[in-house]
């Protein structure tokens, strides 16, 4: 008997698939739309570390599903590429002096080799990488389209700036430590700093981004995170005149019905009015507080458990409804990036305002109560109720009060109905070298001019130093012969290239479209191919991309839809998040813990098929689960048993009827479970089947060939080899999936559970579809049941035929 030589088998079939372009796919209009599927993995960032065992989990899931679909007669697009711009390559370049392009291409080569060693059925003719000029030419092209639409603009905004990394960081890239805010990467200090930034007007799409979620087959938790991130709220903008100053403070509130209870105001420390209205005697305290606030993240500032802090500006505003003067404070729990960066504080009806008022001894006036009567408050009353202490509006229920007060404000010109969003416009520039150059120039005396389309791509210059400038500018700012250019309009006027580059998110916003037509140098993808494949049917990746990547990609796609360039307004119809694979110690894998599992080592020792099947057998795809080498060994042993059977005599004799039934049950179970991505239970059923077949010395072909086909998506290398041994030529990748006879999947005898008062007390085997009366008779006369029901009053018997009898006593 020949032993299972997985190394030779796996190399042989990986070579075969590549040489024969087995999984390369071409558009064929004769194939109906319902028989095409676009299955997509979130593409990896090619780091120097290479793949870890978390990567193959999602990739294996989509690969099994794609191989299954092909055998079911579907045409499947399943591509792979690399999200290859980004900060890590640049940091490596700063440290070693190696050009980021060199390290990135080297990392891609390694990733590709690792991915291919797992036998994934990608169409490698469609590979893309976001750092290559032929790709980012179209990222720049799309940016210019947004610029023409008024969606790309420049503004000075307060941003997190990290001097050590030399770049702006997103809020999500900043962590809070006892020493203050630090960069997540490298743990460097960061500060708030106003910088000129390119922005994309994602807020113009806020409502459509919310509405679109309703038609997507996504996990509800991900949809909720996106809804919260967008944060739509309805209410009113109200203007509070300033005392002793021209102008006013404008606030947004979802509770305009409480305006009579506004006893003070609070501005965000960054609010432009702070400098203007602060009195001389308060200036020092205010400036010190503003400096402190710059060292905190938005997350820390808005933490509800945090003790409230603040400083009085010395200025007063006037409540336009009570005409009372109310003090203006600043506090870091108000964010400049939410609403107007200012609030009317109603301590009787807002928990944070209550805490602040109690701490600084500010007035608390109740203006809403449960029953229209004032009471002694011991905490903020935040529910709806009846208005009190609200002048002519007293006695109105909250809903009616809101409508009346908004109408009154609009009539008097002191406020208006408004909708507010937590979502802010997307800061779209980074002070880095290794990113897409923004295709605009700054012309002396004439502002910004876009680079003409026929001059794209604007490529990165070769540089000697990638070090940050220290001024907040990109390293590109030091390359004078690249920066200095002339106006694109042909006037010969002096101009300077934009030296900020795009964020890493830019290239990943639309990569799924480039896969459709990766070698097209006339357009990012032909409309025929977009119509042929889009939208993506199944998108699989980690939940860590729940908000940013998925929100940005949806926004970008809607812009392309508005331009008439794509056929749908949502890119990803179904989303599945694979769970995290923890280390053997149950902790998240990390180099510092020493619990990282390298897939290369696993493949070398146990083979790719063992790794694939083990990762799918660990538990449900979406669950987080710890790695177990013992479990891996068990799966490897199972594949050895499968191989042993393939080495036995395969005959044309009639199969045993019971084994034939088990085969049809197995085909049914594996078909249904694979269809619904329940891979762990499909594998468990295959194991049950093999345990029975293993007892045979001679194996009927009719029991063996169908099994080889159903295990093929899961363990493709061993399956191909066994298929060849059965006398077939070429790959089984497109061989029809086995069918099952429903009649053979039904047991003649079923196990029925007997419960007493909902607790299982016995199990009996009875003929399928035994009449209800006979089933209950057998249950009631069962000796083990009699001891639970004798001498007790029977209330009722609940029977589910073929499944359960529950006796209530």
N, C-alpha and C positions, 0 to 999 in steps of 0.2 A: 504493500500500500504506500502510495506516494504521500509524503507529508505536506502540510499546508505551507507552501513557501511564499508567504504573503509579499515579501520584498520584491521578488521577481515578477509575481503576478501583477502587482500594482504598477510597477515601472512599465511593464509590457503594455497594459491597457491605457495608461496615461499617454504613452507615446502614440499608440494607435489612434486615440481620440484626437490628438493634436494634428497628426499627419493627415488623417482623413477628414479633418474639420467636421467631426461628427455633429457638433452642436452649433455650427454656423447656420444662420437662418436668413432666408431671402424673402422679401415681400412677394406674395402671390395673390392677386386680386380674386382668383377663383375660390380662395378659402374664405368662407363666410366669417363675419366679424365675431359671431358667437363661438367660433372654433379657434380664436386667437387669444393668447394670454400674454400680458407683460408683467413679469415677476421681477421685482427689484430689491437688491440689498442696499442698505446705506453704505456707500463706499468708504474705505478706510483711509486714514491719514498714514502715509508710509513712514513710520518712525524707524529710528535706528534699532529699536528693540525687536522689531519683527512682530509677527503674530503671537498672541497669547491664546490660551484655550477658550477664552470668551468669544473671540472672533468666529471660530468655526461653528459655534452653536447656531447662530442665525443663518449662516451660509449653508450649513448642512440642512436645516429645515427647508429653506427655499429650494435647495438642490433636489431633495427627495420629492418635493411637491412638483418641481419642473419635470423631473424624469417620469414621475407618475402621469402628469398631464400629456407628455409626448406619447406615452404608451396608450393613453385614452384617445389618441387621435387629434390632439390639439397642436397648433403651431405655437411655439413658445419663444418669446424673446427674453433672454436671461443674460444680461451683460455685466461686466465688471470694469472698474477704473479706479482712479486714485485722486483723493482730495489733497493736492500736493503743495499748495502755497501755505504759508503759516509761520508762526513765530519760532517753533523749535528748530527748524533748519537754519534760521537766521542766527539764533543764539549759538548753535553749533559752529556756524561760520565765524562768529565773533571770537569764540574760544579757540578754534583750531586754524582759522585762516583758510579753510576749504570753502570753495564757492558753494552756495546752497544748491545750485543746480546739480553739481556733482554728487553731493550727499543724497539729494532727493532721488536722482535717477538710480543711484546705487541701492537705496532703500526700496524703490519700486521693483527693481530686479529681484531683490530678496523676497519681497511680499508675493510677487507673481509666482516665483518658484515654490514658495510655501503653499500658496493657494492651490497650485496645480498638483502638489503632492497629496492633496486631500481628495483629488478626483472630482472636483466640482465641474458641472457641465456648462461652463460659461462660454459665450461666443467671443473668443479672444480677438476676433477680427474687429470688434467694436471698442476695444480698450481706449480709454481717454485718460488724460491727466490734466488737472486744472492749471498747472504752471507752464504748459507748453503754449507758445505764441499762437499756434493754429487753433487752440481752444480759447485762450483769453481774448483773442481778437473779437470774438462774439460776445464775451462778457462786457467788453468795452462798447461794442456796438449797441447792446441793450441799455447800457448806462446812458449813452447819448440819446436814445429814444426817450428815456425817462426825463432827461434834461429838457428835451423839446416839449414834453408834456407838462413841464413845470413841477415834476415830482422830485427832481434833484436840485438842491439849492445850497448856498453857503450861509452859515450862521456862526456866531461866537456863542459857545455853550460851555457850562461848567462840566468838566470831565475828570475822570480818574486818570492821573498821569503818573507813570512809573519811570523815574529817572534812570534806574539801573537797566531796565528793558528798553528805555528810550521810546516809549509809546503810550498811547491812550489805551485804557482797558475798559471793557464793558463792566457794568455793576456785577455781573455774574462771575467775572474773573478776579474779583477782589474778595479777600477773606478777612474776618475780624480776628485779631489776636490781642492778648493783654497789652502788647506794645503799640497797638493801633492797627489801622488797616494795612494789609500787605497784599502783594500780588500772589495769586494762587500758584503761578509758575515761578519758582525760584525764591518765594518768600521775601520779596524786596519791599521796602516802604513805598507807599503811594500817597499822593496828595490830590486835593481838588484844585483844578486850575482852569481858568477860562481860555479856550483855544478856538481858533478858526477851524471849523469842520465842514466837510460835505455831509449833507443830510438827505435821506430819502423820505418822502412824505407818505409813510405807511399809514398814518392816521387818516388819510383821505379814504382808505379802504377799510376802516375799522368796522363799520356796520356789515359790509359784505363778508369780511373775515369771520364775523360772528354768525351771520345767517348761513354761510356755507357749511359750518360744522354740522348742521342738522341733517344734511344728506349724506354724511360720510359714515362708513362702517369702521369706526375707530373705537379704541377703548374709551369708556365714559370718563375715566380719570384723566386721560390726555385732553379730551375735549373741555373738561372742567378747568384744567390748568390754563388752556388757551383763553377760555372765556374770562377767567380771573385776570389774566395778563392784560387782556384788552380792557377789561374793567369798565363797561358801559354803565353809566348811571344818569338818571333823569332828575332835574331839579330846576334851579334858577340861578342866574347871575344877579347879584345885588351890589349896588354902589353905596359905600359909606363915605360921605364927605370928610375931608381932613380939617381939623381945627387949626387956624393960624397958617395954613398952607393952601396953595391952589391945588386943585385936583382931588382925587378920591382913592380909596382902596376898593378894588373889586374882588368879590369872593364868589365862589360857586358853592351851593349847598343843596343837598338832597332833601333838606327839611326846611323849606322857606316858611313853613307854618310856625317855626319856633323863633322867628326874627325878633319878636318883642322881648325874648329872653336873652338876647345877645348883650353881654355885660362887659366884654373886652374883645380885642382882636389880637390875632397872632400872625406874624409874618414869618416865612422861611428866612433863615439867616442870610441866604443869597439874594433875597428879593431886592430889586434895584431901588426901591423906596427907602430901604433901611438907612443908607448913607444920607439921603436927602432930609429925612424927618428926625433923625436922632439928635437930641439936644446936646449942647456942649458938655453939660455935667454928666451925661450918660455915655458919652462917646467911648471912653476908655473901656468900660465894662462891656459895651456892645461889641467893640472890635475884638476884644479877647475872646468873647463867646463865639463870634463868627469864625475865628481861627480854629477853635476847638471843634466846631461843627464840621469843618473841612476834613477832619481826620476820621470821620465816621462814615460807614456805609449806609445806604438807604435802609437796608435790612435792620441794622442796629438801631437806626434813628426811629424806626416805626415799630420797634418791638413793644408790644402792649405791656409786657411785664416790667419794662424799664421805668425807673423813677424819672418823673418829668423835671426838666430843667428849663430855664429861660431867663431873659433880662428885659426890663422895661426900657423902651426907647426914649421915654420922656415926652412922647407925642400923644395926641388924642385924636380920635375920630368921633363922628356924631352918628348915633343910631338914627336912621331917617324915620323910624316909626315912633320911637319914644322921645326923640330929640334930646336924649341925654348924651353927655360927653362920656366916651368910654376909652380906657387906656389902650395903647398899642404896644404889644410885647413882641419879642422874637423867641422862637423855640425850635429846636432841631427836630421835633416830631412833625413839623410841617415841612413838606418837600416842595422845592421850587418846580419840580417836574410833575406835580400833580395839581390839577385844577389851575388856579391862578397863583398858587404859591402863597395864598393868604386865606385865613378863615375868620368867620364871625364865631366867637366862642360862646356856646350856650351851655354852661356847666350843668344846669338842671337836667339836660337831656342828651348829654354825650359823656361817656365814661372818661375819655382822656381829658376833656375840658374840666370835668368835675375834679379829677385828681390835681390838675394844674391850679384850679381856683382854690382848692383846699390848701395846697402847699403855699400859695402866694397871697392867701386871704383876700380873694377877689369876690365880688357880689354874685350870688346865685339866686336867680328868679325863676320860679316855676311857671311855665306857660302852657303845659299840657298835663292833664290828669286823667285817671281812668274814668271818673264819673262826673267831671266838671267842677269838683270841689278841691280847693287847695289843701295840701297835707304837709306834714313835717317829713322832708326827704332825708333818708339816711344814705342814699346812693342815687346816681343818675337814673331818671325814669326814661327809658329809651324806646318804649313802645308807642303805638298810636293811641289816641284817646280823644278827649274833648278839650278845645282851647279855653284857657283861662288867662286872666291878666293880659289880654291882647286887644284892649280897646274895643272898637265896634265889631271886631271879629270873634270876641269871646262867645263860647257856646257852640262853636262849629266843630263837627267831627273832623279829624285830621285830613281825610281825603278832600272834603269840601273846602276846608280852610286853605289847603295848598292851591287849589284852583282859584279861589277868590283873591288870595294875597298876590298871586302871580298876575292876575288880571289888573289888580289895583296898581302894582308896581309898573306894569307896562303902560297903563293910562297916565301915571304921574311921571314916567320917564326915569324911574330910579332903579329899574331892574328889568329882567326879561326871562322868559322860559329858556332853558338851556339843557343840552346833553353834554356830559363830560366823559372823558375816557382816561383810564390809567395809562393806556398805551401812549408812548411818546414817539416822535419821529426817530427814525433809525440813524444813529451816528455812523456814517459810512466811510470814514477815513481813518487810516492808521499811519503812524509815523514810522514806517518800516520800509526796508528795501524789498523783502521777499513777498511781494504781492502784486496784483495787477495795477499798473500805472493808470491813474485817472486821466482819461483822454481829453483834457482841456488845457488851454494856455491862458496866461494872464498877460494881456496886451497893455503896454504903457499908455495910460490915459484913456483906456477904453474897456477896462474890466475883462471879464471872462469871454473867451471864444472857444467853441468846441473844435476839436481836431476833425477835419473832414473825414467822412466815412472811407474814402479811397486811400487815406493815409494810415488806416488801421492795419495791424496792431501797432500801438505805441509800445515798443519793447523796452525791457529793462537794460540799462547800460552795464557794461562790464565795470566792476569797481574793485578797488584794492582794499578798502576798509568798509566794514558793515557796522562800525561802531556808531551808536546814537550820537547826535550832534550835541546833546545836552541843552539845546535851546527849545526843545519841543518839536523841532523839525525832523523830517525823515533824513536818513543817511543820503538819500538822493539829492538833498539840497546842496551837498558839498561837491557834486559833479558838475562843475560850471559849464563844460562844453556840451553836456546833455540838457541842462536846465535852460541855458540861453539859446533862444531860437527866434524866429520871426513870425509875425502875425499870419495865421492861416489864410487871411483874405487877400494875400498877395501884395499888400501895401508896403511891405518892407519894414514896417514898424517893429521895434524891439519887443520881444515877448519872452515870457518865462514859463517853462512847463510846470504843471502842478506836481509838487514833490510828495504829497501824501499818496499812499496806495490804498487799494480797496481792502476791506476785512476778509478774512478767510471764508466767511459765509457767502461771499459773492459768487464764487465758482460753484458752490454746492447748491445754489438756488435753482439752477436750471440744467444740471448735468444729465438728468434723466431724458432730456430732449435731444442732447447731442448724441447719445447712444443710438438714436434712431437713424442718424445720418452722419457718422463721425468723420467721414473723409470729404464732406461737401465744402468746397472753398468759396462758394457763391452765396450761401445762406447758412444759418445755424442748423437748420434741418428743413428738408423740403416739406411743403404742406401735404403732399400725398402720403409721405411716410408718417407724419404727425397724425393725419386722419386714420391711417391704417392701424397704428398701434395704441394711440393714447385714448383714455387715460391709463395710468398704471393700475393694474388690477389688484396687485398685492405688494405692499411695501413692508419690509421687515428690518428692524433695527432696535437699538437700545432706547429705553425710556428717557435717557439723559438729554435726548434731542427734542423732548416733548414740546418745548416752547420755541426756542430761537430758530433752529434750522427749519422746523416744520412751518412756523409762522412766516418766516422770511420767504421760504419757497412758495408758499400759498400766495403771498402778496405779489411776488415776482411773476407768478403764473397768471394772476388776474390782470396784471398790467399787459402781459403779452396777449391775453384774451381780448382786452379792450383795443389793442392795436390790430386785432384780426389775424394774429399770427398763430394761434393755437385753437383747437376745436372744442375745448371744455374750459370752464372757469375754475375747476379744481383739478390738481394734478394726481393725487393719490386717493383712490376710492376706498381701499381697505388697508388698514394699518395694524400690524401685530408687533408688539414689543417682546423680544425674548428676555427671559429673566437673567439675572447675573449668576455666573458660576463663581462660587467662593473657593477659597483655599481649603485644603484638607482640615485645617483648624477651624473652619467655619467663619473665618474673617475674610474681608475683601482682599483679593490678591494684590500684593505690592512687593517691590524689590526689598524694601526696608524690613518687611516681615519675613522675607525669605520663603514665601509660600507660593510663588509663581510657578505654574506648570507650563513647560515649553512643549508645544505640539510636536516640534521636530523630534524630541526625545521619545515621545509616545509613539509616533509613527515608526521610528527606527526599531523600537522594542516590540510593539504589538501590531503595527500596521494601521493604515488610514481607515480601513473598513471598521476595525475595532473602535477607533476613536470616534468615528461618525456615529456608529450604533450606540456606543456608551453614552455620548452626550445627549442623544435623543431618548435613551432609556432612563436617564437620571430622574425624570419627573416631567410634569407638564411643561411645554415650551415656555410659557409666560412666568413660571415659578422661579424663584431664587433657590439655588441648591448647592450644597458643598461637594467638591470633588472628592472621589474615593477611588484610590488605586485598586482596592479590593474589588469594587464594582466593575472597574475596567477589565480586570483579569477574568471576572465571571463572563463578561460579554465575549472576550477573546476565546475563552474556552467553548462558548456556544458556537462561534464561527468554526472552530476546529472540528466540532461534532458535525456541523453542516458539511464541511469538506470531507470528513470520514465517510459520510453517506454517499457523497458524489463518487467516491472511489469504489463503491460496491457495485455488484452486477445490477445493471438497470434492465428490466425485462419488459415484455409486452403483455404480461399476464394480467388477468382481471384483478382489480384491487379488492381488498377486504371492504365490505359495505360500511362498517363503522369508521374505517380510516377515510373512505371516500366522503362520508358525512363530515368528518373533522376537517378535511381539506376544504369543502365548500363553506363551512363555517369560518374557516381561517381566511379564505379569499374575501368573504363578505365583510368580516371584521377589519381586515387590513385595508380594504377598499374604502369603507366608511371612515375609518380613523385617519387614513392618509388624506382623504378629501377635507377633513376638518382639522388637520394639523395635530391630531392626537397621536403623536408618533410613539410615545412610551407604551401605550396600551396595544398598539399594532405589533410592536416588537414582542410584548409579553405573549400575545396570541401565537406568533411565529415560534416562540420557544416551546409553548405547549405542544404545538404540532410536531416539532422536531423530536421532542421527548418520546412521542409515540412511534414516529417513523424510524427512530434510532434502533428500535427493537427488531427491525427487519434485517435479514441477511441479504435477501434479494428485494430490490425496490422496484415496484411497477412504475413505468415511465409516466403513466397518467396521474400518479401521485407526486412525482418528482418535478417534471417540467413546469407545471403551474407554480410550484413553490419557488423555483429558481427565478421565475419572472416577478413574483411579488416581493422577493427580498432584494431584487436588483436596484430599485431606487435608494435603498438603505445602505447596502453593501455592494456597490456597483462592480468593483474589481473582481471579487470572488464570483459574483453572479455571471459576469462575462466569461470568465474562465470555465465555469461549470457548463454554461450554455454551449461553448465551443466543444467541450468534452462530450456533450450529448449529440455531437455531429452537425451542429449548425455553423454556417459561415457568417463572418462579419459580426457587427455589434447587434445586441438585442435592444438597443436604445429606443427603437421605433416599433418593436414587435408589439402586437396588440396585447393589452392587459387581459389576464384571464377573467372569464365570467363565472358566475356561480348559479346553481340551480336553487332557487328559494326553497323548494320542497325539501331539498337535502339539508337545509340549514335548520329545519324545525325538528326538535326532539320529539320522539313518540312518548317519552316519559319525561315529566317535569318535576322539579323539587318545589314543594309548596311549604312556606314558612307558617307555623302556627304560633300565634301570640295570645297571651292572656293579659288583658288591660294594657296592650301596647308593648309588652315585653316578650321577646322570643323565648318560647318554652320547648319547641320541638320542630323537627323538619320531617316531611314525609314525601316519598316518591309515588306519584300517581300517574295514570295515563293522561296525556294532553287532552284538554277540553272535556275533562270529567264533569258531568252535570253538577250544578251548584249544590243541589240537595245531597247528592252522594258524597261530594267533597266535604261538606259540613258534617255529615254523619261520621265519616272516617276521622275527621279532626276531633269531634266530641268524644269519640270512643277510644282515642289514643291513650294508652296507659299512663304516659307521662303527663298528659293534659288532665286526666281525671283527678290527679292529686291536687291540682290547682283550682278545680271548679266544683268538686263534690261538696255538697252541703252549703253551696253559695247560691244566691239568687242571680239568675242569668238575665241581663238587661237586653242585650242584642248580640248578633253575630254579623260582622262586616266581612264580606268575602270579595276578593279580587281573583277571578278565575285564573288558574295556572300560576298564581303568585303567592297569595296570602289569605289566611283566615285569622281574623282578630276577634276573640271572644271577650265580651265586656261583662264582668260580673261585679 
